[in-house]
Amino acid sequence: MNYKRNIRYFKGMNMLVPLLIGIAGILFAFVEEIRGWGLLMVVVSVLWFVAIKKLMPTDEEIDKITFAFLRNTEEGAIEKLKNSYDDFDLKDPIKINNYSFKPLKGVQPMAKRGKDNRVRSSFYAQSMFMFTDNQIIHRELVFSIIHPAVVTFTEEYYYDDLVTVKSHESDSMPFSPTGSYQNRGQVSLKSFELITKGGNNVTFSFRNQDKVDKVVEHMKMMIRKRKTSGDTGASR
């Protein structure tokens, strides 16, 4: 991955110098004695702008780079999880992907609104939920496309330890690295909460993700299934 090239997408490049050279060249072109220099400056300015355009990644290129890295990492993770839980029948995972706007290892993300009006971040996150007959396995991946930083962790929750799962929707202010929320509209969040027998709870929140409903429905089904089998066993 070309981190140096990717960072140009978010930081941009200095357009002022070639712009000033171009303007000066146009003005010089009106003076007969230095017209040649003026035309040369205009050519240099145009070539400079062309070079900048080629050095600057497009929205499509950033998407391609991000999703290719995610796909390669995801395939290895699924295979690793299947090997770790080879004694169980793993159901197809539910994957929830989105840009991450929170710090990673103390590093603030960079963000940019593309030409398609979509806000992209230098960090990308994936939550993957996999199910066995006994537990839910959650794997989270966060990585950067502007420097080599990748964070992953995996946790599991047994249905027998869960009392219920609650879900809700809410509006929240988007994360701001600077702490300034001026002109930053609210975002809709879908969340679900796992309640354990010990009274503890674990909450997962995502932006506008219909896949959250799939996770919640599967969790509810498996908890009901375990409770029913437990009640049936106790009554025998």
C-alpha positions as CSV (number, residue, x, y, z in Angstrom):
1,M,0.0,0.0,0.0
2,N,1.3,3.4,-1.0
3,Y,0.8,5.4,2.2
4,K,2.5,8.5,0.9
5,R,0.2,8.7,-2.1
6,N,-2.9,7.9,0.0
7,I,-2.2,10.7,2.5
8,R,-2.3,13.2,-0.4
9,Y,-6.0,12.5,-0.8
10,F,-6.7,13.8,2.7
11,K,-4.1,16.5,3.0
12,G,-4.3,17.8,-0.6
13,M,-1.4,19.5,-2.4
14,N,-0.3,23.0,-2.7
15,M,-2.1,24.6,-5.7
16,L,-1.2,28.2,-4.9
17,V,2.3,28.2,-6.4
18,P,1.3,26.9,-9.9
19,L,-1.7,29.2,-9.8
20,L,0.4,32.3,-9.1
21,I,2.9,31.2,-11.8
22,G,0.0,30.9,-14.3
23,I,-1.4,34.3,-13.5
24,A,2.0,35.9,-13.7
25,G,2.6,34.2,-17.0
26,I,-0.7,35.5,-18.4
27,L,0.2,39.1,-17.3
28,F,3.7,38.8,-18.7
29,A,2.3,37.6,-22.1
30,F,0.8,41.0,-22.6
31,V,4.2,42.6,-22.5
32,E,6.0,42.1,-25.8
33,E,9.6,42.2,-24.3
34,I,8.8,39.3,-21.9
35,R,6.0,37.5,-23.8
36,G,8.1,34.4,-24.3
37,W,8.8,34.1,-20.6
38,G,5.1,34.6,-19.9
39,L,4.0,31.8,-22.3
40,L,6.7,29.5,-20.8
41,M,5.3,30.2,-17.3
42,V,1.8,29.4,-18.5
43,V,3.0,26.1,-19.9
44,V,4.8,25.3,-16.6
45,S,1.7,26.2,-14.6
46,V,-0.5,23.8,-16.8
47,L,2.0,21.0,-16.6
48,W,2.2,21.5,-12.8
49,F,-1.5,21.2,-12.4
50,V,-1.5,18.0,-14.6
51,A,1.2,16.5,-12.4
52,I,-0.8,17.4,-9.2
53,K,-3.9,15.7,-10.6
54,K,-2.0,12.5,-11.4
55,L,-0.4,12.5,-7.9
56,M,-3.7,13.0,-6.2
57,P,-5.8,9.8,-5.7
58,T,-9.4,9.9,-6.7
59,D,-12.4,8.8,-4.6
60,E,-12.6,5.6,-6.6
61,E,-8.9,4.8,-6.1
62,I,-9.2,5.3,-2.3
63,D,-12.3,3.1,-2.2
64,K,-10.5,0.4,-4.2
65,I,-7.4,0.4,-2.0
66,T,-9.5,0.3,1.2
67,F,-11.8,-2.5,0.2
68,A,-8.9,-4.6,-1.3
69,F,-7.0,-4.4,2.0
70,L,-10.2,-5.2,3.9
71,R,-11.0,-8.2,1.7
72,N,-7.5,-9.7,2.1
73,T,-7.5,-9.2,5.8
74,E,-11.1,-10.5,6.1
75,E,-10.4,-13.8,4.3
76,G,-7.5,-14.6,6.6
77,A,-9.5,-13.7,9.6
78,I,-12.5,-16.0,8.7
79,E,-10.1,-18.9,8.0
80,K,-8.4,-18.4,11.3
81,L,-11.7,-18.3,13.2
82,K,-12.9,-21.4,11.5
83,N,-9.7,-23.2,12.5
84,S,-10.1,-22.0,16.1
85,Y,-13.7,-23.2,16.3
86,D,-13.4,-26.3,14.1
87,D,-15.3,-28.3,16.7
88,F,-18.4,-26.1,16.1
89,D,-20.6,-25.5,13.2
90,L,-19.9,-21.9,12.3
91,K,-22.7,-20.0,10.6
92,D,-22.0,-17.5,7.8
93,P,-20.6,-14.3,9.4
94,I,-22.5,-11.0,9.4
95,K,-20.1,-8.2,8.6
96,I,-20.7,-4.5,9.4
97,N,-18.3,-2.1,7.7
98,N,-17.8,1.6,7.9
99,Y,-15.3,4.4,8.1
100,S,-14.0,5.0,11.6
101,F,-13.6,8.6,12.9
102,K,-12.1,7.7,16.3
103,P,-8.4,7.8,17.2
104,L,-6.4,4.6,16.6
105,K,-3.4,4.0,18.9
106,G,-3.5,7.7,19.8
107,V,-3.4,8.8,16.2
108,Q,-6.2,11.1,15.0
109,P,-8.0,10.1,11.7
110,M,-8.0,12.4,8.7
111,A,-11.3,12.9,6.9
112,K,-12.3,14.3,3.5
113,R,-15.6,14.8,1.7
114,G,-15.3,13.4,-1.8
115,K,-16.7,14.7,-5.0
116,D,-19.6,12.2,-4.5
117,N,-20.4,14.0,-1.2
118,R,-19.3,11.0,0.8
119,V,-17.1,11.6,3.8
120,R,-14.2,9.2,3.9
121,S,-11.7,8.6,6.8
122,S,-8.1,7.4,6.8
123,F,-9.3,4.7,9.2
124,Y,-11.7,1.9,8.3
125,A,-13.4,-0.5,10.7
126,Q,-15.2,-3.9,10.4
127,S,-17.2,-5.8,13.0
128,M,-17.7,-9.4,12.1
129,F,-20.2,-11.5,14.0
130,M,-20.0,-15.3,13.7
131,F,-22.3,-17.8,15.4
132,T,-22.1,-21.3,16.7
133,D,-24.8,-23.2,18.5
134,N,-23.3,-22.1,21.8
135,Q,-21.9,-18.6,21.4
136,I,-21.6,-15.5,19.4
137,I,-18.0,-14.5,18.3
138,H,-17.2,-10.9,17.6
139,R,-14.1,-9.8,15.8
140,E,-13.3,-6.2,15.3
141,L,-10.7,-4.9,12.8
142,V,-9.6,-1.3,12.5
143,F,-6.8,-0.2,10.0
144,S,-5.3,2.9,8.5
145,I,-4.6,3.5,4.8
146,I,-2.1,6.4,5.5
147,H,0.3,4.5,7.8
148,P,0.8,0.8,8.8
149,A,-1.5,0.5,11.7
150,V,-3.8,-2.5,12.1
151,V,-5.7,-3.4,15.3
152,T,-7.8,-6.5,15.8
153,F,-9.4,-8.2,18.7
154,T,-11.8,-11.2,19.2
155,E,-14.3,-11.9,22.0
156,E,-17.0,-14.4,22.5
157,Y,-20.3,-14.5,24.4
158,Y,-22.1,-17.7,25.4
159,Y,-25.8,-17.8,25.0
160,D,-26.2,-19.5,28.4
161,D,-24.6,-16.4,30.0
162,L,-27.0,-14.0,28.3
163,V,-30.4,-12.9,29.6
164,T,-31.5,-10.9,26.7
165,V,-30.5,-8.6,23.9
166,K,-31.9,-5.1,23.5
167,S,-31.8,-2.9,20.4
168,H,-32.6,0.8,19.8
169,E,-32.0,3.7,17.4
170,S,-30.7,7.1,18.4
171,D,-29.3,10.3,17.0
172,S,-25.8,11.4,18.0
173,M,-23.2,14.0,17.1
174,P,-20.5,12.6,14.9
175,F,-17.0,12.2,16.4
176,S,-14.9,15.3,15.9
177,P,-11.1,15.0,16.4
178,T,-10.9,18.7,17.3
179,G,-13.9,18.7,19.6
180,S,-15.6,21.2,17.4
181,Y,-19.1,20.2,16.3
182,Q,-20.1,23.4,14.4
183,N,-21.8,22.6,11.1
184,R,-21.6,18.9,11.8
185,G,-25.0,17.3,11.5
186,Q,-26.3,14.5,13.7
187,V,-25.9,10.9,12.6
188,S,-28.3,8.0,13.2
189,L,-27.0,5.1,15.2
190,K,-28.3,1.6,15.5
191,S,-27.3,-0.1,18.7
192,F,-27.8,-3.4,20.5
193,E,-27.0,-4.3,24.1
194,L,-26.2,-7.8,25.5
195,I,-27.4,-8.2,29.1
196,T,-25.6,-11.0,31.0
197,K,-26.8,-13.0,34.0
198,G,-24.4,-11.1,36.2
199,G,-26.0,-7.8,35.3
200,N,-23.2,-6.7,33.0
201,N,-23.9,-5.3,29.6
202,V,-22.0,-4.9,26.3
203,T,-23.1,-2.3,23.7
204,F,-22.4,-2.2,20.0
205,S,-23.3,0.9,18.0
206,F,-23.2,1.4,14.3
207,R,-24.2,4.1,11.8
208,N,-27.3,3.4,9.8
209,Q,-26.7,-0.3,9.5
210,D,-29.6,-2.6,8.6
211,K,-27.4,-5.5,9.3
212,V,-27.6,-4.8,13.0
213,D,-31.2,-6.1,12.8
214,K,-29.9,-9.4,11.5
215,V,-27.5,-9.8,14.4
216,V,-30.2,-8.9,16.9
217,E,-32.7,-11.3,15.4
218,H,-30.2,-14.2,15.3
219,M,-29.2,-13.5,18.9
220,K,-32.8,-13.4,20.2
221,M,-33.5,-16.6,18.3
222,M,-30.5,-18.4,19.8
223,I,-31.2,-17.1,23.4
224,R,-34.8,-18.3,23.1
225,K,-33.6,-21.6,21.7
226,R,-31.2,-22.1,24.6
227,K,-33.8,-21.1,27.2
228,T,-36.4,-23.5,25.7
229,S,-34.0,-26.4,25.6
230,G,-33.0,-25.6,29.2
231,D,-36.6,-25.5,30.4
232,T,-37.3,-28.7,28.6
233,G,-34.3,-30.4,30.2
234,A,-35.3,-29.2,33.7
235,S,-38.8,-30.5,33.4
236,R,-37.8,-34.0,32.6
